[in-house]
């Protein structure tokens, strides 16, 4: 009898949260839930005042969604110049648009940076080596995103 009681209590403990969850959430009136584009491993989103949606990816790319479409080429790829470490929980992790973007076109990126790039990728992003002097670091960079093109002016990094 006690085994049956334990099973009933266990079933109630498991079922109670499921019943309390209720129906899936729906957007409030005036809003719609729709997929606008498919980007692998997005980590951050930001809108520019001119209506572009900037999408940061963990893999080190900054993508631009403009006029209803994802532009075919990334505005910036931190993997190409060997700048970003993108393994584990590293990569391009944050993105912000400057409050005065309309005048200065500044954006800010937060990413994991190779301090000492090597031709051997295994040396660029050491795993679980807290005292290794070549460990990557986190960096905030200010870049310029012009309006005439989606490409970042890389020379603008500071």
C-alpha positions as CSV (number, residue, x, y, z in Angstrom):
1,X,0.0,0.0,0.0
2,X,2.8,2.4,0.8
3,X,4.4,1.8,-2.6
4,X,1.1,2.8,-4.3
5,X,0.9,5.9,-2.2
6,X,4.4,6.9,-3.2
7,X,3.6,6.4,-6.9
8,X,0.4,8.6,-6.6
9,X,2.3,11.3,-4.8
10,X,5.1,11.2,-7.4
11,X,2.6,11.4,-10.2
12,X,1.0,14.4,-8.6
13,X,4.3,16.1,-8.1
14,X,5.2,15.6,-11.8
15,X,1.8,16.5,-13.2
16,X,1.1,19.6,-11.1
17,X,3.7,21.9,-12.8
18,X,2.6,20.6,-16.2
19,X,-1.0,21.4,-15.6
20,X,-0.1,24.8,-14.1
21,X,1.9,25.8,-17.3
22,X,-1.3,26.3,-19.2
23,X,-1.5,27.0,-23.0
24,X,1.5,28.3,-24.9
25,X,2.0,32.1,-24.7
26,X,0.6,34.1,-27.6
27,X,1.7,37.6,-28.6
28,X,-0.5,40.5,-27.3
29,X,-2.9,42.2,-29.6
30,X,-1.2,44.2,-32.4
31,X,1.9,42.0,-32.3
32,X,2.8,39.0,-34.5
33,X,5.3,36.2,-33.9
34,X,7.0,35.5,-37.2
35,X,10.4,34.3,-38.3
36,X,12.1,37.1,-40.3
37,X,15.4,35.4,-41.1
38,X,17.5,32.4,-40.2
39,X,20.9,33.1,-38.6
40,X,23.0,30.5,-36.9
41,X,24.0,31.1,-33.3
42,X,22.6,34.6,-32.8
43,X,23.9,36.2,-29.5
44,X,22.7,39.9,-29.7
45,X,20.4,42.1,-31.7
46,X,20.3,45.9,-32.2
47,X,18.4,48.3,-34.4
48,X,20.0,51.3,-36.0
49,X,17.9,54.5,-36.3
50,X,17.8,54.0,-40.1
51,X,15.9,50.7,-39.6
52,X,18.6,48.1,-40.1
53,X,18.7,45.1,-37.7
54,X,22.2,44.2,-36.7
55,X,22.6,40.5,-35.6
56,X,25.8,39.3,-33.8
57,X,26.6,35.6,-34.0
58,X,28.6,33.5,-31.6
59,X,30.8,32.5,-34.6
60,X,32.1,36.0,-35.0
61,X,29.9,37.4,-37.8
62,X,27.9,40.6,-37.7
63,X,25.0,40.2,-40.0
64,X,22.6,42.9,-41.3
65,X,18.9,42.5,-42.0
66,X,17.8,45.4,-44.2
67,X,14.7,46.1,-46.3
68,X,13.1,42.8,-45.5
69,X,16.1,40.6,-46.2
70,X,19.3,39.3,-44.7
71,X,22.2,40.8,-46.7
72,X,24.2,38.0,-48.3
73,X,27.6,38.9,-46.9
74,X,28.4,39.7,-43.2
75,X,29.2,43.3,-42.4
76,X,32.1,42.0,-40.4
77,X,33.6,38.6,-39.9
78,X,36.0,38.4,-37.0
79,X,37.1,34.9,-38.0
80,X,38.6,36.1,-41.3
81,X,41.4,38.3,-39.8
82,X,41.8,35.7,-37.0
83,X,40.5,38.1,-34.3
84,X,37.8,36.2,-32.5
85,X,38.0,33.1,-30.4
86,X,34.7,31.3,-31.0
87,X,34.9,28.0,-29.2
88,X,32.8,27.1,-26.1
89,X,31.0,30.2,-24.7
90,X,33.4,32.6,-26.5
91,X,32.8,34.6,-29.7
92,X,30.9,37.8,-30.7
93,X,28.7,38.1,-27.7
94,X,27.4,41.6,-27.4
95,X,26.3,44.5,-29.7
96,X,25.2,48.1,-29.1
97,X,24.4,51.0,-31.3
98,X,25.7,54.4,-30.2
99,X,22.9,56.8,-29.0
100,X,24.3,59.3,-31.5
101,X,24.5,56.8,-34.3
102,X,22.7,59.0,-36.8
103,X,25.6,61.5,-36.6
104,X,28.6,59.2,-35.9
105,X,27.6,55.7,-37.1
106,X,29.4,54.0,-34.2
107,X,28.5,50.5,-33.0
108,X,30.1,48.6,-30.2
109,X,31.0,45.0,-30.2
110,X,31.9,42.8,-27.3
111,X,33.9,39.7,-28.3
112,X,36.6,37.2,-27.3
113,X,39.8,38.4,-28.7
114,X,43.0,36.5,-29.6
115,X,45.8,38.3,-27.8
116,X,48.6,36.3,-29.5
117,X,47.3,34.9,-32.9
118,X,49.1,31.8,-34.0
119,X,49.0,29.8,-37.2
120,X,48.0,26.8,-35.1
121,X,44.3,27.4,-34.2
122,X,44.7,25.1,-31.1
123,X,47.0,27.6,-29.6
124,X,44.7,30.6,-30.1
125,X,41.9,29.4,-27.8
126,X,43.4,27.2,-25.1
127,X,40.9,25.1,-23.1
128,X,40.7,25.2,-19.4
129,X,44.1,26.7,-18.8
130,X,43.4,29.6,-16.4
131,X,47.0,30.5,-15.9
132,X,48.0,30.3,-19.6
133,X,49.4,33.8,-20.6
134,X,48.1,33.3,-24.2
135,X,44.5,32.9,-23.1
136,X,42.1,35.1,-25.1
137,X,40.6,38.1,-23.5
138,X,37.2,39.9,-23.8
139,X,37.3,43.2,-25.7
140,X,34.9,46.0,-26.4
141,X,35.6,47.6,-29.8
142,X,34.0,50.7,-31.3
143,X,33.5,50.4,-35.1
144,X,31.9,52.6,-37.8
145,X,29.0,51.2,-39.8
146,X,28.4,53.6,-42.7
147,X,25.0,54.1,-44.3
148,X,26.1,53.7,-47.9
149,X,27.2,50.1,-47.5
150,X,26.7,47.4,-45.0
151,X,30.5,46.8,-44.6
152,X,32.2,47.8,-41.4
153,X,35.1,50.3,-41.6
154,X,37.6,48.0,-39.9
155,X,40.2,50.8,-39.5
156,X,37.7,52.5,-37.2
157,X,38.3,50.0,-34.4
158,X,39.8,51.3,-31.2
